[in-house]
């Protein structure tokens, strides 16, 4: 999860945005929420990652470190990341992973 927070901060800086700027893009009243997110004090609901990504002109996958690696992830990394993001995120990732696996490898024998 710390990686997600650091990616948010890095991307914000790449765009030369202040915490105030990002807060405004996300509809927060002050920069303190962004500061707490970047420090890992506030958890980010899974649904909010997409909004943050849009405000930072990137994708949720890039923020979470998933883009470009396709299926090269250690399953424990994925499980740990999801548990930290939001408990329900694990189910979403498992559904996505199964779908991607089937697209890449084909149907499982019991699907035929």
Secondary structure, 3 states (H helix, E strand, C coil): CHHHHHHHHHHHHHCCCCHHHHHHHHCCCCCHHHHHHHHCCCCCCHHHHHHHHHHCCCCHHHHHCCCCCCCCCCHHHHHHHHHHHCCCHHHHHHHHHHHHHHHHHCCCHHHC
